[in-house]
Amino acid sequence: MRSYTREEIDAMVASIGLPYAYFEFDDNTPQSPPFICWFFSEPRDVMADNENYVDRELLNIELYTKYRDFDQELAVEDVLKSYGFSYATEENFIDSEKVWQIAYESEVIINVTE
């Protein structure tokens, strides 16, 4: 598994070509779907002898659309594959917002030395 910097992951998400933000958009910039939010949800570091050897994170990329947009989902998946990410996918309809959420989850090694 290749390691990535947070900046490289941000650039990967940007290459999808939709408005995006880390975790959430500012209150002053409401978004209309489609858009993406991405974030790290939990550390999964490799540790031994009171030392962290590998910084791993659970990467979440969430695509929000007004309707199931399979072409847009394929575009996100193509970018993830081109960067060498394996991922699990979950779909949800958020009734209160009237949007679809397609969530991609992948484990990633974070390069913190750059």
GROMACS elastic network, one bead per residue, 0.5 to 0.9 nm:
[ bonds ]
;  ai    aj funct       b0    kb
    1    84     6  0.82839   500
    1    85     6  0.86786   500
    1   108     6  0.78612   500
    1   109     6  0.74097   500
    2    84     6  0.80899   500
    2   108     6  0.80639   500
    2   109     6  0.69390   500
    2   110     6  0.89786   500
    3    56     6  0.89186   500
    3   108     6  0.68692   500
    3   110     6  0.54465   500
    3   111     6  0.55295   500
    4     7     6  0.80115   500
    4     8     6  0.60262   500
    4     9     6  0.67086   500
    4   108     6  0.73569   500
    4   109     6  0.62813   500
    4   110     6  0.51348   500
    4   111     6  0.53090   500
    4   112     6  0.85006   500
    5     8     6  0.51590   500
    5     9     6  0.65203   500
    5    10     6  0.87116   500
    5   109     6  0.84663   500
    5   110     6  0.55554   500
    5   112     6  0.64575   500
    5   113     6  0.85737   500
    5   114     6  0.72521   500
    6     9     6  0.51309   500
    6    10     6  0.61969   500
    6    11     6  0.86579   500
    6   110     6  0.70002   500
    6   111     6  0.78037   500
    6   112     6  0.82445   500
    7    11     6  0.61729   500
    7    12     6  0.86017   500
    8    11     6  0.50071   500
    8    12     6  0.61472   500
    8    13     6  0.87085   500
    9    13     6  0.62947   500
    9    14     6  0.85629   500
   10    13     6  0.51995   500
   10    14     6  0.61580   500
   10    15     6  0.86887   500
   10    21     6  0.88787   500
   10    22     6  0.82445   500
   10    38     6  0.85567   500
   11    15     6  0.61607   500
   12    15     6  0.51614   500
   12    16     6  0.70573   500
   12    79     6  0.72547   500
   12    80     6  0.79301   500
   12    83     6  0.76944   500
   13    16     6  0.55794   500
   13    17     6  0.78596   500
   13    18     6  0.84114   500
   13    20     6  0.74345   500
   13    36     6  0.80873   500
   13    37     6  0.89973   500
   13    38     6  0.79531   500
   13    61     6  0.82006   500
   13    76     6  0.84283   500
   13    79     6  0.81618   500
   13    80     6  0.87350   500
   14    17     6  0.57880   500
   14    18     6  0.70501   500
   14    19     6  0.77889   500
   14    20     6  0.70277   500
   15    18     6  0.80999   500
   15    79     6  0.76449   500
   16    19     6  0.88844   500
   16    75     6  0.69338   500
   16    76     6  0.61703   500
   16    79     6  0.67166   500
   17    20     6  0.86323   500
   18    34     6  0.69414   500
   18    35     6  0.55250   500
   18    36     6  0.67618   500
   19    31     6  0.80675   500
   19    33     6  0.88714   500
   19    34     6  0.76318   500
   19    35     6  0.50192   500
   19    36     6  0.63222   500
   19    37     6  0.86797   500
   20    24     6  0.84024   500
   20    25     6  0.77666   500
   20    35     6  0.57091   500
   20    37     6  0.55132   500
   20    38     6  0.76274   500
   21    24     6  0.56472   500
   21    25     6  0.56209   500
   21    26     6  0.86971   500
   21    35     6  0.85488   500
   21    36     6  0.66525   500
   21    37     6  0.50759   500
   21    38     6  0.65213   500
   21    39     6  0.87067   500
   22    25     6  0.74776   500
   22    36     6  0.86765   500
   22    37     6  0.57022   500
   22    38     6  0.50692   500
   22    39     6  0.56552   500
   23    37     6  0.54023   500
   23    38     6  0.53981   500
   23    39     6  0.51304   500
   23    40     6  0.83879   500
   24    27     6  0.87616   500
   24    36     6  0.89446   500
   24    37     6  0.60597   500
   24    38     6  0.80366   500
   24    39     6  0.88546   500
   25    28     6  0.80684   500
   25    29     6  0.63267   500
   25    30     6  0.69796   500
   25    31     6  0.76227   500
   25    37     6  0.79571   500
   26    29     6  0.54266   500
   26    30     6  0.73652   500
   27    30     6  0.64090   500
   31    34     6  0.81533   500
   31    35     6  0.71511   500
   32    35     6  0.71669   500
   32    64     6  0.89208   500
   32    65     6  0.84170   500
   32    66     6  0.85414   500
   33    36     6  0.85446   500
   33    63     6  0.86646   500
   33    64     6  0.57787   500
   33    66     6  0.59327   500
   33    99     6  0.76908   500
   34    63     6  0.70666   500
   34    64     6  0.53408   500
   34    66     6  0.70019   500
   34    72     6  0.86944   500
   35    62     6  0.83454   500
   35    63     6  0.59975   500
   35    64     6  0.54559   500
   35    65     6  0.70414   500
   36    61     6  0.68968   500
   36    62     6  0.54629   500
   36    64     6  0.61660   500
   37    60     6  0.82045   500
   37    61     6  0.60162   500
   37    62     6  0.52796   500
   37    63     6  0.68611   500
   37    64     6  0.82269   500
   38    59     6  0.74054   500
   38    60     6  0.54566   500
   38    62     6  0.60577   500
   38    63     6  0.87703   500
   39    58     6  0.84151   500
   39    59     6  0.60365   500
   39    60     6  0.53527   500
   39    61     6  0.67341   500
   39    62     6  0.87893   500
   40    43     6  0.77224   500
   40    57     6  0.61106   500
   40    58     6  0.54528   500
   40    60     6  0.59686   500
   40    61     6  0.88588   500
   41    57     6  0.72456   500
   41    58     6  0.55985   500
   41    59     6  0.65894   500
   41    60     6  0.68931   500
   42    56     6  0.87443   500
   42    57     6  0.58735   500
   42    58     6  0.55061   500
   42    59     6  0.82365   500
   43    55     6  0.75295   500
   43    56     6  0.59089   500
   43    58     6  0.64208   500
   44    54     6  0.87108   500
   44    55     6  0.71280   500
   44    57     6  0.54654   500
   44    58     6  0.71026   500
   44   107     6  0.83670   500
   45    52     6  0.65147   500
   45    53     6  0.73775   500
   45    54     6  0.55518   500
   45    57     6  0.72135   500
   45   109     6  0.86269   500
   46    51     6  0.85318   500
   46    52     6  0.58611   500
   46    53     6  0.55607   500
   46    54     6  0.50271   500
   46    55     6  0.67592   500
   46    56     6  0.73376   500
   47    50     6  0.67271   500
   47    51     6  0.54783   500
   47    53     6  0.56317   500
   47    54     6  0.72574   500
   48    51     6  0.54649   500
   48    52     6  0.66972   500
   48    53     6  0.73810   500
   49    52     6  0.84977   500
   52    55     6  0.70415   500
   54   109     6  0.70109   500
   54   110     6  0.78892   500
   54   111     6  0.87213   500
   55   108     6  0.84945   500
   55   109     6  0.57366   500
   55   110     6  0.54235   500
   55   111     6  0.73028   500
   55   112     6  0.78610   500
   56   107     6  0.68637   500
   56   108     6  0.55299   500
   56   110     6  0.57252   500
   56   111     6  0.89565   500
   57   106     6  0.84435   500
   57   107     6  0.58246   500
   57   108     6  0.54735   500
   57   109     6  0.64546   500
   57   110     6  0.69825   500
   58   105     6  0.68477   500
   58   106     6  0.58399   500
   58   108     6  0.63660   500
   58   109     6  0.89695   500
   59   104     6  0.80484   500
   59   105     6  0.56631   500
   59   106     6  0.51422   500
   59   107     6  0.58146   500
   59   108     6  0.65309   500
   60   103     6  0.68368   500
   60   104     6  0.56924   500
   60   106     6  0.66340   500
   60   107     6  0.87752   500
   61   102     6  0.83074   500
   61   103     6  0.58284   500
   61   104     6  0.50888   500
   61   105     6  0.65427   500
   61   106     6  0.85660   500
   62   101     6  0.63275   500
   62   102     6  0.56262   500
   62   104     6  0.61815   500
   62   105     6  0.86552   500
   63    72     6  0.86472   500
   63    73     6  0.76687   500
   63    76     6  0.82397   500
   63   100     6  0.78884   500
   63   101     6  0.56026   500
   63   102     6  0.50564   500
   63   103     6  0.63427   500
   63   104     6  0.82193   500
   64    67     6  0.88024   500
   64    99     6  0.63381   500
   64   100     6  0.54946   500
   64   102     6  0.65012   500
   64   103     6  0.87043   500
   65    68     6  0.66270   500
   65    69     6  0.68755   500
   65    72     6  0.88561   500
   65    98     6  0.89782   500
   65    99     6  0.55584   500
   65   100     6  0.51876   500
   65   101     6  0.67381   500
   65   102     6  0.83257   500
   66    69     6  0.81789   500
   66    98     6  0.67587   500
   66   100     6  0.60356   500
   67    98     6  0.87534   500
   67    99     6  0.67407   500
   67   100     6  0.62063   500
   68    71     6  0.89161   500
   68    72     6  0.87174   500
   68    73     6  0.84349   500
   68    99     6  0.88346   500
   68   100     6  0.65205   500
   68   101     6  0.88713   500
   68   102     6  0.88124   500
   69    72     6  0.53736   500
   69    73     6  0.63080   500
   69    74     6  0.87240   500
   69   100     6  0.89920   500
   70    74     6  0.60768   500
   70    75     6  0.85805   500
   71    74     6  0.50659   500
   71    75     6  0.62666   500
   71    76     6  0.88322   500
   72    76     6  0.63894   500
   72    77     6  0.86588   500
   73    76     6  0.51903   500
   73    77     6  0.62146   500
   73    78     6  0.85850   500
   73   102     6  0.76983   500
   74    78     6  0.59569   500
   74    79     6  0.86154   500
   75    78     6  0.51024   500
   75    79     6  0.63899   500
   75    80     6  0.87577   500
   76    79     6  0.52851   500
   76    80     6  0.63282   500
   76    81     6  0.87187   500
   77    80     6  0.50337   500
   77    81     6  0.60943   500
   77    82     6  0.84908   500
   77    87     6  0.87955   500
   77   104     6  0.86530   500
   78    81     6  0.51281   500
   78    82     6  0.60374   500
   78    83     6  0.87085   500
   79    82     6  0.50227   500
   79    83     6  0.63803   500
   79    84     6  0.87395   500
   79    85     6  0.88050   500
   80    83     6  0.53215   500
   80    84     6  0.64250   500
   80    85     6  0.52787   500
   80    86     6  0.74501   500
   80    87     6  0.80793   500
   81    85     6  0.54157   500
   81    86     6  0.69394   500
   81    87     6  0.88563   500
   82    85     6  0.76107   500
   85   106     6  0.68052   500
   85   107     6  0.81844   500
   85   108     6  0.79999   500
   86   105     6  0.84686   500
   86   106     6  0.61645   500
   86   107     6  0.80036   500
   87   104     6  0.60459   500
   87   105     6  0.52638   500
   87   107     6  0.77714   500
   88   103     6  0.80986   500
   88   104     6  0.56551   500
   88   105     6  0.52352   500
   88   106     6  0.66596   500
   89   102     6  0.69263   500
   89   103     6  0.55519   500
   89   105     6  0.64833   500
   90   101     6  0.81463   500
   90   102     6  0.58344   500
   90   103     6  0.51262   500
   90   104     6  0.66948   500
   90   105     6  0.84269   500
   91   100     6  0.72014   500
   91   101     6  0.57516   500
   91   103     6  0.62092   500
   91   104     6  0.89833   500
   92    99     6  0.85406   500
   92   100     6  0.58147   500
   92   101     6  0.51500   500
   92   102     6  0.64960   500
   92   103     6  0.81547   500
   93    96     6  0.89743   500
   93    97     6  0.86230   500
   93    98     6  0.71148   500
   93    99     6  0.58978   500
   93   101     6  0.61066   500
   93   102     6  0.87052   500
   94    97     6  0.55881   500
   94    98     6  0.57106   500
   94    99     6  0.54488   500
   94   100     6  0.60899   500
   94   101     6  0.70243   500
   95    99     6  0.68808   500
   95   100     6  0.85711   500
   96    99     6  0.81921   500
   97   100     6  0.86919   500
  111   114     6  0.66697   500
